[in-house]
Amino acid sequence: MKEGFYGVCGCQRLFQPGLKFKKEEIMKKWMVLMLAVGFVLTASFSAQADSVLLPWVIKDKSISTIITLVNTANPDPMKVRFHLLYWYKASTKNEQTEKCEEVDFCVPTSYNDILVFDAAGNFNHGAPLFGDTAVHGTKYTTVQGDALSLPVDGPRRAFLIVTNEIYTSENCGAAPYMGDENTIYAEAMVVDIANGAAWGYDGYNPQNAPSWMNFYDNATSGTDALGQVVASNNDEYAFLTIMPPSVFTTKIFVTPVASNMWNGSLYVVSKLYCDIRENLGGMYDYDENCISFDTVKKVVCTDASTVDHYVSSGAWTIFANTKAEGWAYLYLPFLPNPDFVASTRQATIGKLEYSLGTASFDGNKIGAAINNFIWLRGRTLPLPDTQR
């Protein structure tokens, strides 16, 4: 279909002298054709809301988050672009109960395109990496020139939502359609520039989502096929194992999710348990003893705190003195919300185990930094109390 389809249609040739059809009849046929084309486009795109969530983005002078995006939507003759939406902590303090603010913009893409950039802006000032400057002759341009990085000072914690818009209007966010299911893919690589270590994950792309800002795990529609959301409202929990604190530091990454992510104050509460059904808070040491505590952790928007923040100081001292490993159930309990602030019982949760310098396993030293990242999966069976 020609570009004139959305501007001047160039129909004058239909009305040449000697045609047997009246002008009104031809226009009726043209309108029927337009309706048919519109129906096809709507059937292909409007029922879909393909988007991907990268729950943990870090911006710092010494830490970069390398984002990789792939688009496989082919909307010809329409055009496609990436719509990037950052939610980031309101200040460089990055406090766990601090709300987030938002910035979003669009960048061109095309069928089977791949785009790689540094969300922290340390490499190539946030512009596309590896010499990738244009897509089919169109330069990558955003409201920041050619940069796709988070446009605030660091350090910041953030998350990123990306969709592939099928558009005619040049106004970012005004597109009537999104790409079809599974036509966008994303990865994040978090690079510790100073220590030469890295960890990464692939983005969460919900299935059958009714809108591009909906990452809620609907248990009946198979939204979260891979268990990337811990949905405690559906009786889901996650296993959390903890290496000896004398060897590794363990950090918990939490980003609450909901059916509408347009809220920088969305929060979730989490707690470690020895027994969820009996409401027994705590963790197990390596000798199967429950170290009891009742610490509740509230996270607004996104957070990454060391695991000792989830444990009372006395209980943490007891555990640390074992110089061994432990584990707990991680659950998102219901708590009263008298202020009616937006809350959820679902979250994406990750665990990072790391050491800086030299780590050792029972005296066997490893002479380098170690980063081990695990995306914690929501589990429902077997329920914890049925194991007795």
C-alpha positions as CSV (number, residue, x, y, z in Angstrom):
1,M,0.0,0.0,0.0
2,K,1.4,3.4,-0.9
3,E,2.1,6.3,1.5
4,G,-0.8,8.2,-0.1
5,F,-3.2,5.8,1.7
6,Y,-2.9,7.9,4.8
7,G,-2.8,11.2,3.0
8,V,-4.1,12.1,-0.4
9,C,-5.3,8.8,-1.9
10,G,-4.7,9.7,-5.6
11,C,-8.2,8.5,-6.7
12,Q,-8.7,10.9,-9.6
13,R,-7.9,8.3,-12.2
14,L,-11.1,6.4,-11.1
15,F,-13.2,9.2,-12.5
16,Q,-11.9,9.3,-16.1
17,P,-14.4,9.9,-18.9
18,G,-16.0,6.7,-20.4
19,L,-16.1,4.7,-17.1
20,K,-19.4,2.7,-16.9
21,F,-19.7,3.2,-13.1
22,K,-21.1,6.3,-11.5
23,K,-18.7,8.2,-9.2
24,E,-21.0,7.4,-6.2
25,E,-20.8,3.7,-7.0
26,I,-17.0,3.8,-7.2
27,M,-16.8,5.7,-3.9
28,K,-19.0,3.0,-2.3
29,K,-16.6,0.3,-3.5
30,W,-13.6,2.3,-2.3
31,M,-15.2,2.7,1.2
32,V,-15.9,-1.0,1.4
33,L,-12.2,-1.7,0.5
34,M,-11.1,0.7,3.2
35,L,-13.3,-0.9,5.8
36,A,-12.0,-4.4,4.9
37,V,-8.4,-3.2,5.2
38,G,-9.1,-1.6,8.5
39,F,-10.8,-4.8,9.8
40,V,-7.7,-6.8,8.8
41,L,-5.4,-4.4,10.6
42,T,-7.6,-4.4,13.7
43,A,-7.8,-8.1,13.8
44,S,-4.0,-8.4,13.5
45,F,-3.0,-5.8,16.1
46,S,-5.7,-4.2,18.3
47,A,-6.5,-7.4,20.2
48,Q,-2.8,-7.7,21.2
49,A,-0.9,-5.7,23.8
50,D,2.6,-7.0,23.5
51,S,5.1,-5.5,25.9
52,V,8.1,-6.5,28.0
53,L,9.1,-5.6,31.5
54,L,12.8,-5.3,32.6
55,P,12.2,-5.1,36.3
56,W,15.7,-4.1,37.4
57,V,17.7,-1.3,35.8
58,I,20.7,0.3,37.5
59,K,22.2,3.7,36.6
60,D,25.5,4.5,38.2
61,K,28.9,5.9,37.1
62,S,30.5,2.5,37.8
63,I,27.5,0.2,36.9
64,S,25.8,0.0,33.5
65,T,22.6,-1.8,32.4
66,I,23.0,-3.0,28.8
67,I,19.5,-3.3,27.2
68,T,18.9,-5.5,24.2
69,L,15.6,-5.2,22.3
70,V,14.4,-7.4,19.4
71,N,11.3,-6.6,17.3
72,T,9.6,-9.2,15.0
73,A,6.4,-7.3,14.3
74,N,5.9,-6.8,10.6
75,P,3.1,-4.3,10.2
76,D,3.7,-3.4,6.5
77,P,2.5,-1.0,5.2
78,M,2.3,0.7,8.6
79,K,5.4,1.5,10.6
80,V,6.7,0.2,14.0
81,R,8.7,1.8,16.8
82,F,9.9,1.0,20.3
83,H,8.1,2.9,23.0
84,L,10.4,3.0,26.1
85,L,8.9,3.9,29.5
86,Y,11.3,4.3,32.5
87,W,10.0,4.4,36.1
88,Y,12.9,5.5,38.3
89,K,13.4,6.5,42.0
90,A,12.6,10.1,42.7
91,S,16.0,10.8,44.2
92,T,19.5,9.4,44.3
93,K,18.8,8.1,47.8
94,N,16.9,5.2,46.3
95,E,15.1,4.5,49.5
96,Q,12.9,1.4,49.7
97,T,9.7,3.3,50.3
98,E,10.5,6.2,47.9
99,K,8.1,6.6,45.0
100,C,9.1,6.6,41.4
101,E,8.8,9.1,38.6
102,E,8.3,8.4,34.9
103,V,9.8,9.4,31.6
104,D,9.0,7.9,28.2
105,F,10.0,8.3,24.5
106,C,10.0,6.5,21.2
107,V,12.7,5.3,18.9
108,P,12.4,3.8,15.3
109,T,12.6,0.1,14.7
110,S,11.7,-2.3,11.9
111,Y,10.9,-6.0,11.2
112,N,13.6,-8.3,12.6
113,D,15.5,-5.3,14.1
114,I,17.9,-5.6,17.1
115,L,18.8,-2.6,19.3
116,V,21.5,-2.5,22.0
117,F,22.2,0.4,24.3
118,D,23.4,1.3,27.8
119,A,20.5,2.6,30.0
120,A,23.0,4.1,32.3
121,G,24.6,6.1,29.5
122,N,28.2,5.2,30.4
123,F,28.9,3.6,27.0
124,N,28.4,5.7,23.9
125,H,26.4,8.3,26.0
126,G,23.4,6.0,25.9
127,A,23.2,5.9,22.1
128,P,22.9,2.5,20.2
129,L,26.1,0.5,20.6
130,F,28.3,-1.3,18.1
131,G,28.0,1.2,15.2
132,D,24.2,0.8,14.9
133,T,23.2,4.3,13.9
134,A,20.1,3.9,11.7
135,V,17.3,1.5,10.8
136,H,16.7,1.2,7.0
137,G,18.3,4.6,6.6
138,T,16.3,6.3,9.3
139,K,18.6,7.5,12.1
140,Y,17.8,6.5,15.7
141,T,16.4,9.7,17.2
142,T,14.7,10.4,20.5
143,V,13.9,13.4,22.6
144,Q,17.5,13.1,23.8
145,G,19.0,13.3,20.3
146,D,20.3,9.7,19.8
147,A,20.5,8.6,23.4
148,L,18.1,6.0,24.8
149,S,19.5,6.0,28.4
150,L,17.6,7.1,31.5
151,P,17.9,10.9,31.5
152,V,18.5,11.6,35.2
153,D,21.6,11.7,37.3
154,G,22.7,8.6,39.2
155,P,22.8,6.5,41.1
156,R,19.2,5.4,40.4
157,R,17.2,2.3,40.5
158,A,14.5,1.9,37.9
159,F,12.5,-0.5,35.8
160,L,11.8,-0.3,32.1
161,I,8.7,-1.2,30.1
162,V,9.0,-1.4,26.3
163,T,6.3,-2.1,23.6
164,N,6.4,-2.1,19.8
165,E,3.9,0.4,18.6
166,I,2.2,0.1,15.2
167,Y,1.6,3.7,14.2
168,T,0.7,6.3,11.7
169,S,0.9,9.4,14.0
170,E,4.4,10.7,14.8
171,N,3.3,11.5,18.4
172,C,4.9,8.9,20.7
173,G,2.3,6.9,22.6
174,A,-0.5,7.8,20.2
175,A,-0.3,4.5,18.3
176,P,-3.7,2.7,18.0
177,Y,-2.1,-0.8,17.9
178,M,0.7,-2.8,19.5
179,G,2.7,-5.7,18.1
180,D,1.2,-9.2,18.0
181,E,1.8,-11.6,20.8
182,N,5.5,-12.5,21.3
183,T,6.8,-10.0,18.8
184,I,9.1,-8.2,21.3
185,Y,12.0,-9.7,23.2
186,A,14.4,-8.1,25.7
187,E,17.4,-8.8,27.8
188,A,19.4,-6.8,30.4
189,M,23.0,-7.2,31.3
190,V,24.2,-5.4,34.5
191,V,27.9,-4.7,34.2
192,D,30.0,-3.8,37.2
193,I,32.6,-1.7,35.4
194,A,34.9,-1.2,38.3
195,N,35.1,-4.9,39.4
196,G,34.8,-6.5,36.0
197,A,31.7,-8.6,36.8
198,A,28.2,-8.9,35.3
199,W,24.9,-10.6,35.7
200,G,21.7,-10.6,33.5
201,Y,18.2,-11.7,32.8
202,D,15.6,-11.8,30.0
203,G,12.5,-9.6,30.2
204,Y,9.1,-10.7,31.4
205,N,6.6,-10.7,28.4
206,P,3.2,-11.6,29.8
207,Q,0.8,-13.7,27.6
208,N,-2.7,-12.7,26.8
209,A,-2.3,-9.3,28.5
210,P,-5.2,-6.9,27.8
211,S,-3.0,-3.8,27.8
212,W,0.6,-3.0,27.4
213,M,0.8,-1.7,31.0
214,N,-0.7,-4.9,32.4
215,F,1.8,-7.3,34.0
216,Y,-0.6,-8.9,36.5
217,D,-0.5,-12.7,36.8
218,N,-4.0,-13.8,36.0
219,A,-4.1,-17.4,37.1
220,T,-6.9,-18.3,34.8
221,S,-5.5,-17.0,31.5
222,G,-1.9,-18.2,31.7
223,T,-0.4,-14.7,31.8
224,D,2.7,-15.8,33.6
225,A,3.6,-19.0,31.9
226,L,7.2,-19.1,33.3
227,G,6.4,-18.2,36.9
228,Q,8.3,-14.9,36.7
229,V,5.8,-13.2,38.9
230,V,5.3,-14.3,42.6
231,A,1.5,-13.9,42.9
232,S,0.8,-14.5,46.6
233,N,-2.9,-13.6,46.1
234,N,-2.9,-16.9,44.1
235,D,-1.2,-18.6,47.1
236,E,2.2,-18.4,45.4
237,Y,5.5,-18.1,47.2
238,A,9.2,-18.4,46.3
239,F,12.1,-20.4,47.7
240,L,15.0,-18.2,49.0
241,T,18.3,-19.8,49.7
242,I,21.0,-17.8,51.4
243,M,24.8,-18.5,51.2
244,P,27.0,-17.9,54.3
245,P,27.2,-14.1,54.9
246,S,30.9,-14.5,55.5
247,V,31.4,-15.7,51.9
248,F,28.7,-14.0,49.9
249,T,26.5,-10.9,50.1
250,T,22.9,-11.7,49.1
251,K,20.7,-8.9,47.7
252,I,17.0,-9.2,47.0
253,F,15.6,-7.3,44.0
254,V,11.8,-6.6,44.2
255,T,9.5,-4.8,41.7
256,P,5.8,-4.9,42.4
257,V,3.5,-5.5,39.5
258,A,-0.2,-4.8,38.8
259,S,-2.8,-4.6,36.1
260,N,-1.9,-1.0,35.6
261,M,1.7,0.0,36.0
262,W,1.0,3.8,35.6
263,N,1.6,4.4,39.3
264,G,5.0,5.3,40.9
265,S,3.6,4.7,44.4
266,L,2.6,1.1,43.8
267,Y,3.9,-1.0,46.8
268,V,4.1,-4.6,48.0
269,V,5.1,-6.1,51.4
270,S,7.2,-9.2,51.7
271,K,8.2,-11.5,54.5
272,L,10.3,-14.6,55.1
273,Y,8.7,-17.6,56.7
274,C,9.5,-21.0,58.2
275,D,5.8,-21.9,57.8
276,I,3.4,-19.7,55.8
277,R,0.1,-21.4,56.8
278,E,1.0,-21.2,60.5
279,N,2.2,-17.6,60.0
280,L,5.5,-18.5,61.5
281,G,8.0,-15.9,60.3
282,G,11.7,-16.8,60.1
283,M,14.3,-18.8,58.3
284,Y,15.9,-22.2,58.6
285,D,19.6,-22.6,59.3
286,Y,21.7,-25.4,57.9
287,D,20.6,-27.8,60.7
288,E,16.9,-27.4,60.1
289,N,16.3,-25.1,63.0
290,C,13.8,-22.3,62.5
291,I,15.3,-18.9,63.5
292,S,12.1,-17.0,64.3
293,F,11.5,-13.3,63.5
294,D,8.6,-11.2,62.3
295,T,10.2,-8.6,60.0
296,V,7.9,-7.2,57.2
297,K,9.5,-5.4,54.3
298,K,7.6,-2.7,52.3
299,V,8.9,-1.9,48.8
300,V,7.6,1.0,46.7
301,C,8.1,0.9,43.0
302,T,11.4,-1.0,43.0
303,D,14.1,-1.9,45.5
304,A,17.3,-3.9,45.9
305,S,18.3,-4.5,49.6
306,T,20.6,-7.0,51.2
307,V,18.8,-9.9,52.8
308,D,19.6,-8.8,56.3
309,H,17.0,-6.0,55.9
310,Y,14.4,-8.8,55.8
311,V,15.6,-10.3,59.1
312,S,15.6,-8.9,62.6
313,S,19.1,-7.9,63.8
314,G,19.2,-10.5,66.6
315,A,18.1,-13.3,64.2
316,W,20.6,-12.2,61.6
317,T,23.4,-12.4,64.2
318,I,22.3,-15.9,65.1
319,F,22.3,-17.0,61.5
320,A,25.6,-15.3,60.6
321,N,27.3,-17.0,63.6
322,T,26.5,-20.4,62.1
323,K,28.9,-19.5,59.2
324,A,26.7,-21.7,57.0
325,E,23.8,-21.5,54.6
326,G,20.1,-21.1,55.3
327,W,16.8,-20.8,53.5
328,A,13.2,-19.5,53.8
329,Y,9.9,-19.2,52.1
330,L,9.4,-15.7,50.6
331,Y,5.7,-14.7,50.6
332,L,3.8,-11.4,50.0
333,P,1.2,-11.3,52.8
334,F,-1.9,-9.3,53.0
335,L,-1.8,-6.2,55.3
336,P,-4.5,-3.6,55.9
337,N,-4.2,-0.5,53.7
338,P,-5.9,2.3,55.7
339,D,-4.5,5.0,53.4
340,F,-5.8,3.3,50.3
341,V,-2.5,3.7,48.6
342,A,-2.1,1.5,45.5
343,S,-0.8,-1.9,46.7
344,T,-0.4,-5.4,45.2
345,R,0.4,-8.9,46.3
346,Q,2.4,-9.6,43.2
347,A,6.0,-8.9,42.4
348,T,9.0,-9.9,40.2
349,I,11.7,-11.0,42.6
350,G,15.4,-11.7,42.0
351,K,18.3,-12.8,44.1
352,L,21.9,-11.6,43.5
353,E,24.8,-13.4,45.3
354,Y,28.1,-11.6,45.0
355,S,31.6,-11.2,46.4
356,L,34.1,-8.5,45.7
357,G,37.7,-9.6,45.5
358,T,38.3,-13.0,46.7
359,A,35.6,-15.6,47.6
360,S,36.2,-19.1,49.0
361,F,34.4,-22.4,49.3
362,D,35.7,-24.2,52.4
363,G,39.1,-22.6,52.0
364,N,39.3,-23.0,48.2
365,K,39.9,-19.4,47.1
366,I,38.5,-17.9,43.8
367,G,40.6,-14.9,42.8
368,A,37.9,-12.8,41.2
369,A,34.6,-11.1,41.7
370,I,31.5,-13.4,41.6
371,N,27.9,-12.4,40.6
372,N,25.2,-15.1,40.6
373,F,21.7,-13.9,39.7
374,I,18.6,-16.0,40.1
375,W,15.1,-14.9,39.1
376,L,12.9,-16.3,41.9
377,R,9.9,-18.2,40.5
378,G,6.4,-18.3,41.9
379,R,5.3,-21.7,43.1
380,T,2.0,-23.1,44.3
381,L,2.6,-26.9,44.6
382,P,3.3,-28.5,47.0
383,L,2.0,-26.0,49.5
384,P,4.4,-25.7,52.4
385,D,2.1,-27.1,55.1
386,T,1.4,-30.4,53.1
387,Q,5.0,-31.5,53.5
388,R,4.6,-32.6,57.0
